[in-house]
Amino acid sequence: MGGGAKSYHTAELAALIKAVDFISLHTYPFHDSHYNPTFWGVPEEEEDLPKLKQIEAAMLRAKNYAISQYQGAVDYMTSLGLDKPIHIGETGWATIASSSYGVSGSRAADEYKEKLYYEHMRDWTNTKGMSCFYFEAFDEQWKDQGNPLGSENHFGLINLKGEAKFSLWEMVDKGVFDGLTRNGVPITKTYNGDKSKLMKDALVPPLKSEMGLLEIATVNEDRKIGQPVQEGTYIVVHETLVAEGINDISYPSAKLKLNAWEGTCGIEMSQDGIIEITTGTGAWWGCALEMVGGTGENLSNFKSGQLKFEIKGSTDSSFEIGFQTGSFAQGTQTNNQIIFGPESNYSITEEWKSYSIPMTELNQGANLSDVTAPLFFRGDKDFDGKDIYIKNIYFSIE
C-alpha cells in the first residue's frame, strides 16, 4: 500500500487511498526472511550469543521490520495530505516449511518463532490501539496440495490434529478450550506439551556471512531502465566477462531480484556468482531473476542474438528456461522459453555444459523492449526437489 519502493507510488494508488475509509495493510516478515532478508540472518556481533538469544534477536528484528513497513505506509499516506486509520489486515508466521523457509533455506519456520512473532505483533498493535487480523487460526491443507510440507499449509495456531501450537499452550493450561473440539477431538498441545522437544526443532537463522545472495547488484549506472541496450554483450552474471566502459559489454540497468515464486522452490546466488536452484515438489514451481522496480530492460537489439549460459544439476525433472516480458499483474506477461528434460533437445547432467540458445527459438512474439526477467525457470511435472546450477549468463547480439 505504498509502504515499499517508490515504483508503487502511482496515481492510481493515490486515488484509491483517497477513496477508501481505512487502509488494511498486509505484512509478512516470514516471507521476507527469503525474499528481502535485510533484517534476517545472525550478524557478526551476535554470532557468539547462545542459540536462544540469536533466535530472539532475529524475531525482534522481524517485529521491527513489520513496524517499518507500517510506518512506510503511514508516511506515504501523510505525503498525500491524508489521515486515515490503518490496521493490519493480515500477518502471520508458518511453523513448517520446505525449500525457501526450512532447513535448507532461511530457517524461519518453527513453533518457537511463531510464538515470539505472535506475541510481538499482539503487544505492538494492542499498544497502538490498532486491530490486527492474525493469519490464521487453523492450518490448511489445500493451500499447497501437492506439497504437505509447504509453508502455506502451516500458518495456523492450531494444527490439523486439533493440537494447539506453542503460541496457545498457556490458553490450553487455563482451560480456554475446555469443551471445544476440532473434528470431534479435544484441543491439546503439540509435542505433548514437552517444551524441550519443541526447542530441538527451533532453528537458528543462518549467519549473515553464510547467506546466499538474493539480488544481483552490479548495474550500468550510465543507462536508465527502458533505454535500448546498445552494447553487443549484456551480462546477467559472469565469472570473467567485465564491462569496463571501453568495451562492448554492459550490465543490467537495474538490480536483479532472485524471486522464488510463492516459495515454490529455492533460489540464491553463491558468493562466486553461481545461481543455485532447488526444484519444487508441489503442483508446480518457478523462479526468476527479475528487474527491480517493475520496468523492463530494452533488449530489442538482441532479437537475432543468443542467450548463453552454463548449466549442471542432479534433477531429472523437465523444466523451462527462458526470459519474461511484460507484467503478470497487468496481464501483459509472456514467457519465452525452451524445455530442458529427458524428452527434449536440451538436457542437464552433473557436469557443466555450455549452451547458446537462439533468441529466435526462445521468442514467442515477445516485446523485447520490456524484458522484466532476463531469466526464469518453471517446472510443471516430474518433480524431485533436486538441484540446478547455472552460471555465466549473458545475451549476445551475435
Contacts in CASP RR format, 6 or more apart in sequence:
PFRMAT RR
TARGET T0000
AUTHOR 0000-0000-0000
METHOD contacts of the structure
MODEL  1
MGGGAKSYHTAELAALIKAVDFISLHTYPFHDSHYNPTFWGVPEEEEDLP
KLKQIEAAMLRAKNYAISQYQGAVDYMTSLGLDKPIHIGETGWATIASSS
YGVSGSRAADEYKEKLYYEHMRDWTNTKGMSCFYFEAFDEQWKDQGNPLG
SENHFGLINLKGEAKFSLWEMVDKGVFDGLTRNGVPITKTYNGDKSKLMK
DALVPPLKSEMGLLEIATVNEDRKIGQPVQEGTYIVVHETLVAEGINDIS
YPSAKLKLNAWEGTCGIEMSQDGIIEITTGTGAWWGCALEMVGGTGENLS
NFKSGQLKFEIKGSTDSSFEIGFQTGSFAQGTQTNNQIIFGPESNYSITE
EWKSYSIPMTELNQGANLSDVTAPLFFRGDKDFDGKDIYIKNIYFSIE
1 13 0 8 1.000
1 17 0 8 1.000
1 23 0 8 1.000
1 24 0 8 1.000
1 25 0 8 1.000
1 73 0 8 1.000
1 76 0 8 1.000
2 8 0 8 1.000
2 9 0 8 1.000
2 13 0 8 1.000
2 72 0 8 1.000
2 73 0 8 1.000
2 76 0 8 1.000
3 69 0 8 1.000
3 72 0 8 1.000
3 73 0 8 1.000
3 75 0 8 1.000
3 76 0 8 1.000
4 69 0 8 1.000
4 72 0 8 1.000
5 292 0 8 1.000
5 293 0 8 1.000
7 293 0 8 1.000
7 294 0 8 1.000
7 295 0 8 1.000
9 76 0 8 1.000
14 80 0 8 1.000
17 23 0 8 1.000
17 77 0 8 1.000
17 80 0 8 1.000
17 82 0 8 1.000
17 84 0 8 1.000
18 80 0 8 1.000
18 82 0 8 1.000
20 84 0 8 1.000
21 84 0 8 1.000
21 85 0 8 1.000
22 84 0 8 1.000
22 85 0 8 1.000
22 86 0 8 1.000
22 87 0 8 1.000
23 73 0 8 1.000
23 77 0 8 1.000
23 84 0 8 1.000
23 85 0 8 1.000
23 86 0 8 1.000
23 87 0 8 1.000
24 86 0 8 1.000
24 87 0 8 1.000
24 88 0 8 1.000
24 89 0 8 1.000
24 90 0 8 1.000
25 69 0 8 1.000
25 70 0 8 1.000
25 73 0 8 1.000
25 86 0 8 1.000
25 87 0 8 1.000
25 88 0 8 1.000
25 89 0 8 1.000
26 88 0 8 1.000
26 89 0 8 1.000
26 90 0 8 1.000
26 91 0 8 1.000
27 66 0 8 1.000
27 69 0 8 1.000
27 70 0 8 1.000
27 88 0 8 1.000
27 90 0 8 1.000
27 91 0 8 1.000
28 90 0 8 1.000
28 91 0 8 1.000
28 92 0 8 1.000
29 39 0 8 1.000
29 62 0 8 1.000
29 63 0 8 1.000
29 65 0 8 1.000
29 66 0 8 1.000
29 93 0 8 1.000
29 117 0 8 1.000
30 62 0 8 1.000
30 92 0 8 1.000
30 93 0 8 1.000
30 94 0 8 1.000
30 101 0 8 1.000
30 108 0 8 1.000
30 109 0 8 1.000
30 117 0 8 1.000
30 151 0 8 1.000
31 101 0 8 1.000
31 263 0 8 1.000
32 38 0 8 1.000
32 39 0 8 1.000
32 40 0 8 1.000
32 65 0 8 1.000
33 40 0 8 1.000
33 62 0 8 1.000
33 101 0 8 1.000
33 106 0 8 1.000
33 108 0 8 1.000
33 205 0 8 1.000
34 100 0 8 1.000
34 101 0 8 1.000
34 105 0 8 1.000
34 106 0 8 1.000
34 108 0 8 1.000
34 214 0 8 1.000
34 260 0 8 1.000
34 263 0 8 1.000
35 214 0 8 1.000
35 257 0 8 1.000
35 259 0 8 1.000
35 260 0 8 1.000
36 214 0 8 1.000
37 106 0 8 1.000
37 211 0 8 1.000
37 214 0 8 1.000
38 65 0 8 1.000
39 58 0 8 1.000
39 61 0 8 1.000
39 62 0 8 1.000
39 64 0 8 1.000
39 65 0 8 1.000
40 58 0 8 1.000
40 61 0 8 1.000
40 62 0 8 1.000
40 106 0 8 1.000
40 108 0 8 1.000
40 205 0 8 1.000
40 211 0 8 1.000
41 58 0 8 1.000
41 106 0 8 1.000
41 205 0 8 1.000
41 206 0 8 1.000
41 207 0 8 1.000
41 208 0 8 1.000
41 211 0 8 1.000
42 54 0 8 1.000
42 57 0 8 1.000
42 58 0 8 1.000
42 204 0 8 1.000
42 205 0 8 1.000
42 206 0 8 1.000
42 207 0 8 1.000
42 208 0 8 1.000
43 208 0 8 1.000
44 207 0 8 1.000
44 208 0 8 1.000
44 209 0 8 1.000
46 53 0 8 1.000
46 54 0 8 1.000
46 57 0 8 1.000
47 207 0 8 1.000
49 57 0 8 1.000
51 202 0 8 1.000
51 204 0 8 1.000
52 199 0 8 1.000
52 202 0 8 1.000
54 204 0 8 1.000
54 205 0 8 1.000
55 112 0 8 1.000
55 113 0 8 1.000
55 116 0 8 1.000
55 202 0 8 1.000
55 203 0 8 1.000
55 204 0 8 1.000
55 205 0 8 1.000
56 116 0 8 1.000
58 113 0 8 1.000
58 205 0 8 1.000
59 113 0 8 1.000
59 116 0 8 1.000
59 117 0 8 1.000
59 120 0 8 1.000
60 120 0 8 1.000
62 117 0 8 1.000
62 120 0 8 1.000
63 117 0 8 1.000
63 120 0 8 1.000
63 121 0 8 1.000
63 124 0 8 1.000
66 91 0 8 1.000
66 121 0 8 1.000
66 124 0 8 1.000
67 124 0 8 1.000
70 86 0 8 1.000
70 88 0 8 1.000
73 86 0 8 1.000
74 86 0 8 1.000
77 83 0 8 1.000
77 84 0 8 1.000
77 86 0 8 1.000
85 130 0 8 1.000
86 130 0 8 1.000
87 125 0 8 1.000
87 130 0 8 1.000
87 131 0 8 1.000
87 132 0 8 1.000
87 133 0 8 1.000
88 121 0 8 1.000
88 125 0 8 1.000
88 130 0 8 1.000
88 131 0 8 1.000
88 132 0 8 1.000
88 133 0 8 1.000
89 131 0 8 1.000
89 132 0 8 1.000
89 133 0 8 1.000
90 133 0 8 1.000
90 135 0 8 1.000
91 121 0 8 1.000
91 132 0 8 1.000
91 133 0 8 1.000
91 134 0 8 1.000
91 135 0 8 1.000
92 114 0 8 1.000
92 117 0 8 1.000
92 118 0 8 1.000
92 121 0 8 1.000
92 134 0 8 1.000
92 135 0 8 1.000
92 136 0 8 1.000
92 155 0 8 1.000
93 108 0 8 1.000
93 109 0 8 1.000
93 113 0 8 1.000
93 114 0 8 1.000
93 117 0 8 1.000
93 118 0 8 1.000
93 155 0 8 1.000
94 101 0 8 1.000
94 108 0 8 1.000
94 109 0 8 1.000
94 114 0 8 1.000
94 151 0 8 1.000
94 152 0 8 1.000
94 154 0 8 1.000
94 155 0 8 1.000
95 109 0 8 1.000
95 110 0 8 1.000
95 111 0 8 1.000
95 114 0 8 1.000
95 154 0 8 1.000
95 155 0 8 1.000
95 156 0 8 1.000
95 165 0 8 1.000
96 109 0 8 1.000
96 110 0 8 1.000
96 149 0 8 1.000
96 150 0 8 1.000
96 151 0 8 1.000
96 153 0 8 1.000
96 154 0 8 1.000
97 108 0 8 1.000
97 109 0 8 1.000
97 149 0 8 1.000
97 150 0 8 1.000
97 151 0 8 1.000
97 154 0 8 1.000
98 147 0 8 1.000
98 149 0 8 1.000
98 150 0 8 1.000
98 151 0 8 1.000
98 281 0 8 1.000
99 105 0 8 1.000
99 150 0 8 1.000
99 260 0 8 1.000
99 263 0 8 1.000
99 264 0 8 1.000
99 265 0 8 1.000
99 266 0 8 1.000
99 278 0 8 1.000
99 280 0 8 1.000
100 106 0 8 1.000
100 151 0 8 1.000
100 260 0 8 1.000
100 263 0 8 1.000
100 265 0 8 1.000
100 266 0 8 1.000
101 107 0 8 1.000
101 108 0 8 1.000
101 109 0 8 1.000
101 151 0 8 1.000
101 263 0 8 1.000
102 108 0 8 1.000
102 109 0 8 1.000
102 151 0 8 1.000
102 203 0 8 1.000
103 203 0 8 1.000
104 266 0 8 1.000
104 278 0 8 1.000
105 206 0 8 1.000
105 266 0 8 1.000
106 205 0 8 1.000
106 206 0 8 1.000
107 203 0 8 1.000
107 204 0 8 1.000
107 205 0 8 1.000
107 206 0 8 1.000
108 203 0 8 1.000
108 205 0 8 1.000
109 151 0 8 1.000
109 154 0 8 1.000
109 203 0 8 1.000
110 201 0 8 1.000
110 202 0 8 1.000
110 203 0 8 1.000
111 165 0 8 1.000
111 166 0 8 1.000
111 167 0 8 1.000
111 190 0 8 1.000
111 191 0 8 1.000
111 198 0 8 1.000
111 201 0 8 1.000
111 202 0 8 1.000
112 166 0 8 1.000
112 198 0 8 1.000
112 199 0 8 1.000
112 201 0 8 1.000
112 202 0 8 1.000
113 202 0 8 1.000
113 203 0 8 1.000
114 157 0 8 1.000
114 165 0 8 1.000
114 166 0 8 1.000
114 167 0 8 1.000
115 165 0 8 1.000
115 166 0 8 1.000
115 167 0 8 1.000
118 134 0 8 1.000
118 157 0 8 1.000
118 167 0 8 1.000
119 167 0 8 1.000
121 132 0 8 1.000
121 134 0 8 1.000
122 132 0 8 1.000
122 134 0 8 1.000
125 131 0 8 1.000
125 132 0 8 1.000
134 157 0 8 1.000
135 155 0 8 1.000
135 156 0 8 1.000
136 155 0 8 1.000
136 156 0 8 1.000
136 157 0 8 1.000
137 156 0 8 1.000
137 157 0 8 1.000
137 158 0 8 1.000
138 156 0 8 1.000
138 157 0 8 1.000
138 158 0 8 1.000
138 159 0 8 1.000
138 160 0 8 1.000
138 182 0 8 1.000
139 153 0 8 1.000
139 154 0 8 1.000
139 155 0 8 1.000
139 156 0 8 1.000
139 158 0 8 1.000
139 159 0 8 1.000
139 160 0 8 1.000
140 152 0 8 1.000
140 153 0 8 1.000
140 155 0 8 1.000
140 156 0 8 1.000
141 148 0 8 1.000
141 153 0 8 1.000
141 160 0 8 1.000
143 150 0 8 1.000
143 152 0 8 1.000
143 153 0 8 1.000
144 150 0 8 1.000
144 151 0 8 1.000
144 152 0 8 1.000
144 153 0 8 1.000
144 282 0 8 1.000
144 283 0 8 1.000
145 282 0 8 1.000
145 283 0 8 1.000
146 281 0 8 1.000
146 282 0 8 1.000
146 283 0 8 1.000
147 153 0 8 1.000
147 280 0 8 1.000
147 281 0 8 1.000
147 282 0 8 1.000
147 283 0 8 1.000
150 282 0 8 1.000
151 263 0 8 1.000
152 262 0 8 1.000
156 165 0 8 1.000
157 164 0 8 1.000
157 165 0 8 1.000
157 167 0 8 1.000
157 168 0 8 1.000
158 164 0 8 1.000
158 165 0 8 1.000
158 168 0 8 1.000
158 182 0 8 1.000
158 187 0 8 1.000
159 165 0 8 1.000
159 190 0 8 1.000
161 182 0 8 1.000
161 185 0 8 1.000
162 182 0 8 1.000
162 183 0 8 1.000
162 185 0 8 1.000
162 187 0 8 1.000
162 188 0 8 1.000
163 187 0 8 1.000
163 188 0 8 1.000
163 189 0 8 1.000
163 190 0 8 1.000
164 171 0 8 1.000
164 172 0 8 1.000
164 177 0 8 1.000
164 187 0 8 1.000
164 188 0 8 1.000
164 189 0 8 1.000
164 190 0 8 1.000
165 190 0 8 1.000
166 190 0 8 1.000
166 191 0 8 1.000
166 195 0 8 1.000
166 198 0 8 1.000
169 189 0 8 1.000
169 193 0 8 1.000
171 177 0 8 1.000
172 187 0 8 1.000
172 188 0 8 1.000
172 189 0 8 1.000
177 186 0 8 1.000
177 187 0 8 1.000
179 186 0 8 1.000
180 186 0 8 1.000
180 187 0 8 1.000
181 187 0 8 1.000
190 198 0 8 1.000
191 197 0 8 1.000
191 198 0 8 1.000
211 268 0 8 1.000
212 268 0 8 1.000
212 269 0 8 1.000
212 270 0 8 1.000
212 271 0 8 1.000
213 258 0 8 1.000
213 268 0 8 1.000
213 269 0 8 1.000
213 270 0 8 1.000
213 271 0 8 1.000
213 273 0 8 1.000
214 257 0 8 1.000
214 258 0 8 1.000
214 267 0 8 1.000
214 268 0 8 1.000
214 269 0 8 1.000
215 255 0 8 1.000
215 256 0 8 1.000
215 257 0 8 1.000
215 258 0 8 1.000
215 292 0 8 1.000
216 236 0 8 1.000
216 237 0 8 1.000
216 252 0 8 1.000
216 255 0 8 1.000
216 256 0 8 1.000
216 258 0 8 1.000
216 269 0 8 1.000
216 289 0 8 1.000
217 255 0 8 1.000
218 235 0 8 1.000
218 237 0 8 1.000
218 251 0 8 1.000
218 252 0 8 1.000
219 251 0 8 1.000
219 252 0 8 1.000
219 253 0 8 1.000
219 254 0 8 1.000
219 255 0 8 1.000
220 243 0 8 1.000
220 250 0 8 1.000
220 251 0 8 1.000
220 252 0 8 1.000
220 253 0 8 1.000
223 229 0 8 1.000
223 250 0 8 1.000
223 253 0 8 1.000
224 253 0 8 1.000
225 253 0 8 1.000
225 254 0 8 1.000
225 291 0 8 1.000
225 293 0 8 1.000
225 295 0 8 1.000
225 296 0 8 1.000
225 297 0 8 1.000
226 253 0 8 1.000
226 295 0 8 1.000
226 296 0 8 1.000
226 297 0 8 1.000
226 298 0 8 1.000
226 369 0 8 1.000
226 370 0 8 1.000
227 253 0 8 1.000
227 298 0 8 1.000
228 298 0 8 1.000
228 300 0 8 1.000
228 301 0 8 1.000
228 369 0 8 1.000
229 250 0 8 1.000
229 253 0 8 1.000
229 297 0 8 1.000
229 298 0 8 1.000
229 299 0 8 1.000
229 301 0 8 1.000
229 302 0 8 1.000
230 250 0 8 1.000
230 301 0 8 1.000
231 243 0 8 1.000
231 248 0 8 1.000
231 249 0 8 1.000
231 250 0 8 1.000
232 248 0 8 1.000
232 249 0 8 1.000
232 250 0 8 1.000
232 301 0 8 1.000
232 302 0 8 1.000
232 396 0 8 1.000
232 397 0 8 1.000
232 398 0 8 1.000
233 241 0 8 1.000
233 248 0 8 1.000
233 249 0 8 1.000
233 250 0 8 1.000
233 394 0 8 1.000
233 395 0 8 1.000
233 396 0 8 1.000
233 397 0 8 1.000
234 249 0 8 1.000
234 250 0 8 1.000
234 251 0 8 1.000
234 252 0 8 1.000
234 297 0 8 1.000
234 299 0 8 1.000
234 302 0 8 1.000
234 374 0 8 1.000
234 394 0 8 1.000
234 395 0 8 1.000
234 396 0 8 1.000
235 241 0 8 1.000
235 243 0 8 1.000
235 249 0 8 1.000
235 250 0 8 1.000
235 251 0 8 1.000
235 252 0 8 1.000
235 393 0 8 1.000
235 394 0 8 1.000
236 252 0 8 1.000
236 256 0 8 1.000
236 289 0 8 1.000
236 374 0 8 1.000
236 375 0 8 1.000
236 393 0 8 1.000
236 394 0 8 1.000
236 395 0 8 1.000
237 269 0 8 1.000
237 273 0 8 1.000
237 275 0 8 1.000
237 391 0 8 1.000
237 392 0 8 1.000
237 393 0 8 1.000
238 391 0 8 1.000
238 392 0 8 1.000
238 393 0 8 1.000
238 394 0 8 1.000
239 272 0 8 1.000
239 273 0 8 1.000
239 391 0 8 1.000
239 392 0 8 1.000
240 392 0 8 1.000
241 249 0 8 1.000
241 392 0 8 1.000
241 394 0 8 1.000
242 249 0 8 1.000
243 249 0 8 1.000
243 250 0 8 1.000
243 251 0 8 1.000
252 291 0 8 1.000
252 297 0 8 1.000
252 374 0 8 1.000
253 291 0 8 1.000
253 297 0 8 1.000
254 291 0 8 1.000
254 292 0 8 1.000
254 293 0 8 1.000
254 295 0 8 1.000
254 297 0 8 1.000
255 291 0 8 1.000
255 292 0 8 1.000
256 289 0 8 1.000
256 290 0 8 1.000
256 291 0 8 1.000
256 292 0 8 1.000
256 374 0 8 1.000
257 289 0 8 1.000
257 290 0 8 1.000
257 291 0 8 1.000
257 292 0 8 1.000
258 267 0 8 1.000
258 268 0 8 1.000
258 269 0 8 1.000
258 275 0 8 1.000
258 287 0 8 1.000
258 288 0 8 1.000
258 289 0 8 1.000
259 267 0 8 1.000
259 287 0 8 1.000
259 288 0 8 1.000
259 289 0 8 1.000
259 290 0 8 1.000
260 266 0 8 1.000
260 267 0 8 1.000
260 286 0 8 1.000
260 287 0 8 1.000
261 285 0 8 1.000
261 286 0 8 1.000
261 287 0 8 1.000
261 288 0 8 1.000
264 280 0 8 1.000
264 282 0 8 1.000
264 284 0 8 1.000
264 285 0 8 1.000
264 286 0 8 1.000
264 287 0 8 1.000
265 277 0 8 1.000
265 278 0 8 1.000
265 279 0 8 1.000
265 280 0 8 1.000
265 285 0 8 1.000
265 286 0 8 1.000
265 287 0 8 1.000
265 377 0 8 1.000
265 385 0 8 1.000
266 277 0 8 1.000
266 278 0 8 1.000
266 280 0 8 1.000
266 287 0 8 1.000
267 275 0 8 1.000
267 276 0 8 1.000
267 277 0 8 1.000
267 278 0 8 1.000
267 287 0 8 1.000
267 377 0 8 1.000
268 275 0 8 1.000
268 276 0 8 1.000
269 275 0 8 1.000
269 276 0 8 1.000
270 276 0 8 1.000
273 391 0 8 1.000
274 389 0 8 1.000
274 390 0 8 1.000
274 391 0 8 1.000
275 289 0 8 1.000
275 375 0 8 1.000
275 389 0 8 1.000
275 390 0 8 1.000
275 391 0 8 1.000
275 393 0 8 1.000
276 387 0 8 1.000
276 388 0 8 1.000
276 389 0 8 1.000
277 287 0 8 1.000
277 377 0 8 1.000
277 387 0 8 1.000
277 388 0 8 1.000
277 389 0 8 1.000
277 390 0 8 1.000
278 385 0 8 1.000
278 386 0 8 1.000
278 387 0 8 1.000
279 285 0 8 1.000
279 315 0 8 1.000
279 317 0 8 1.000
279 319 0 8 1.000
279 379 0 8 1.000
279 383 0 8 1.000
279 384 0 8 1.000
279 385 0 8 1.000
279 386 0 8 1.000
279 387 0 8 1.000
279 388 0 8 1.000
280 286 0 8 1.000
280 379 0 8 1.000
280 383 0 8 1.000
280 385 0 8 1.000
281 383 0 8 1.000
281 384 0 8 1.000
281 385 0 8 1.000
282 383 0 8 1.000
284 378 0 8 1.000
284 379 0 8 1.000
284 380 0 8 1.000
285 377 0 8 1.000
285 378 0 8 1.000
285 379 0 8 1.000
285 383 0 8 1.000
286 376 0 8 1.000
286 377 0 8 1.000
286 378 0 8 1.000
286 379 0 8 1.000
287 376 0 8 1.000
287 377 0 8 1.000
288 324 0 8 1.000
288 373 0 8 1.000
288 375 0 8 1.000
288 376 0 8 1.000
288 377 0 8 1.000
289 373 0 8 1.000
289 374 0 8 1.000
289 375 0 8 1.000
289 376 0 8 1.000
289 393 0 8 1.000
290 324 0 8 1.000
290 372 0 8 1.000
290 373 0 8 1.000
291 297 0 8 1.000
291 371 0 8 1.000
291 372 0 8 1.000
291 373 0 8 1.000
291 374 0 8 1.000
294 327 0 8 1.000
294 372 0 8 1.000
295 370 0 8 1.000
295 372 0 8 1.000
296 325 0 8 1.000
296 326 0 8 1.000
296 370 0 8 1.000
296 371 0 8 1.000
296 372 0 8 1.000
297 370 0 8 1.000
297 371 0 8 1.000
297 372 0 8 1.000
297 374 0 8 1.000
298 368 0 8 1.000
298 369 0 8 1.000
298 370 0 8 1.000
298 371 0 8 1.000
299 368 0 8 1.000
299 369 0 8 1.000
299 371 0 8 1.000
299 374 0 8 1.000
299 395 0 8 1.000
300 368 0 8 1.000
300 369 0 8 1.000
301 397 0 8 1.000
302 359 0 8 1.000
302 368 0 8 1.000
302 395 0 8 1.000
302 396 0 8 1.000
302 397 0 8 1.000
303 359 0 8 1.000
303 360 0 8 1.000
303 363 0 8 1.000
303 368 0 8 1.000
304 359 0 8 1.000
304 360 0 8 1.000
304 397 0 8 1.000
305 358 0 8 1.000
305 359 0 8 1.000
305 360 0 8 1.000
305 395 0 8 1.000
305 396 0 8 1.000
305 397 0 8 1.000
305 398 0 8 1.000
306 356 0 8 1.000
306 357 0 8 1.000
306 358 0 8 1.000
306 359 0 8 1.000
306 395 0 8 1.000
306 396 0 8 1.000
306 398 0 8 1.000
307 322 0 8 1.000
307 323 0 8 1.000
307 356 0 8 1.000
307 357 0 8 1.000
307 359 0 8 1.000
307 362 0 8 1.000
307 375 0 8 1.000
307 393 0 8 1.000
307 394 0 8 1.000
307 395 0 8 1.000
308 354 0 8 1.000
308 355 0 8 1.000
308 356 0 8 1.000
308 357 0 8 1.000
308 392 0 8 1.000
308 393 0 8 1.000
308 394 0 8 1.000
308 395 0 8 1.000
308 396 0 8 1.000
309 354 0 8 1.000
309 355 0 8 1.000
309 375 0 8 1.000
309 390 0 8 1.000
309 391 0 8 1.000
309 392 0 8 1.000
309 393 0 8 1.000
309 394 0 8 1.000
310 352 0 8 1.000
310 353 0 8 1.000
310 354 0 8 1.000
310 355 0 8 1.000
310 390 0 8 1.000
310 391 0 8 1.000
310 392 0 8 1.000
311 321 0 8 1.000
311 340 0 8 1.000
311 348 0 8 1.000
311 352 0 8 1.000
311 353 0 8 1.000
311 355 0 8 1.000
311 388 0 8 1.000
311 389 0 8 1.000
311 390 0 8 1.000
311 391 0 8 1.000
312 348 0 8 1.000
312 349 0 8 1.000
312 350 0 8 1.000
312 351 0 8 1.000
312 352 0 8 1.000
312 353 0 8 1.000
312 388 0 8 1.000
312 389 0 8 1.000
313 348 0 8 1.000
313 349 0 8 1.000
313 350 0 8 1.000
313 386 0 8 1.000
313 387 0 8 1.000
313 388 0 8 1.000
313 389 0 8 1.000
314 350 0 8 1.000
314 386 0 8 1.000
314 387 0 8 1.000
315 348 0 8 1.000
315 384 0 8 1.000
315 385 0 8 1.000
315 386 0 8 1.000
315 387 0 8 1.000
315 388 0 8 1.000
316 341 0 8 1.000
316 342 0 8 1.000
316 382 0 8 1.000
316 384 0 8 1.000
316 386 0 8 1.000
317 341 0 8 1.000
317 379 0 8 1.000
317 381 0 8 1.000
317 382 0 8 1.000
317 383 0 8 1.000
317 384 0 8 1.000
317 385 0 8 1.000
317 386 0 8 1.000
318 339 0 8 1.000
318 340 0 8 1.000
318 341 0 8 1.000
318 342 0 8 1.000
318 343 0 8 1.000
318 344 0 8 1.000
318 379 0 8 1.000
318 380 0 8 1.000
318 381 0 8 1.000
318 382 0 8 1.000
319 339 0 8 1.000
319 340 0 8 1.000
319 341 0 8 1.000
319 377 0 8 1.000
319 378 0 8 1.000
319 379 0 8 1.000
319 388 0 8 1.000
320 335 0 8 1.000
320 337 0 8 1.000
320 338 0 8 1.000
320 339 0 8 1.000
320 340 0 8 1.000
320 376 0 8 1.000
320 377 0 8 1.000
320 378 0 8 1.000
320 379 0 8 1.000
320 380 0 8 1.000
321 337 0 8 1.000
321 338 0 8 1.000
321 340 0 8 1.000
321 346 0 8 1.000
321 357 0 8 1.000
321 375 0 8 1.000
321 376 0 8 1.000
321 377 0 8 1.000
322 335 0 8 1.000
322 336 0 8 1.000
322 337 0 8 1.000
322 338 0 8 1.000
322 357 0 8 1.000
322 362 0 8 1.000
322 375 0 8 1.000
322 376 0 8 1.000
322 377 0 8 1.000
323 336 0 8 1.000
323 337 0 8 1.000
323 362 0 8 1.000
323 366 0 8 1.000
323 371 0 8 1.000
323 373 0 8 1.000
323 374 0 8 1.000
323 375 0 8 1.000
323 376 0 8 1.000
324 333 0 8 1.000
324 334 0 8 1.000
324 335 0 8 1.000
324 336 0 8 1.000
324 371 0 8 1.000
324 372 0 8 1.000
324 373 0 8 1.000
324 376 0 8 1.000
325 332 0 8 1.000
325 333 0 8 1.000
325 334 0 8 1.000
325 336 0 8 1.000
325 366 0 8 1.000
325 367 0 8 1.000
325 368 0 8 1.000
325 370 0 8 1.000
325 371 0 8 1.000
325 372 0 8 1.000
326 332 0 8 1.000
326 333 0 8 1.000
326 334 0 8 1.000
326 367 0 8 1.000
326 370 0 8 1.000
326 372 0 8 1.000
327 333 0 8 1.000
327 372 0 8 1.000
332 367 0 8 1.000
332 370 0 8 1.000
333 372 0 8 1.000
334 364 0 8 1.000
334 365 0 8 1.000
334 366 0 8 1.000
334 367 0 8 1.000
335 364 0 8 1.000
335 376 0 8 1.000
335 378 0 8 1.000
336 362 0 8 1.000
336 363 0 8 1.000
336 364 0 8 1.000
336 365 0 8 1.000
336 366 0 8 1.000
337 362 0 8 1.000
337 364 0 8 1.000
337 376 0 8 1.000
337 378 0 8 1.000
338 344 0 8 1.000
338 345 0 8 1.000
338 346 0 8 1.000
338 357 0 8 1.000
338 361 0 8 1.000
338 362 0 8 1.000
339 346 0 8 1.000
340 346 0 8 1.000
340 347 0 8 1.000
340 348 0 8 1.000
341 347 0 8 1.000
341 348 0 8 1.000
346 355 0 8 1.000
348 388 0 8 1.000
352 391 0 8 1.000
354 392 0 8 1.000
356 396 0 8 1.000
359 395 0 8 1.000
374 393 0 8 1.000
374 395 0 8 1.000
375 390 0 8 1.000
375 393 0 8 1.000
377 388 0 8 1.000
END
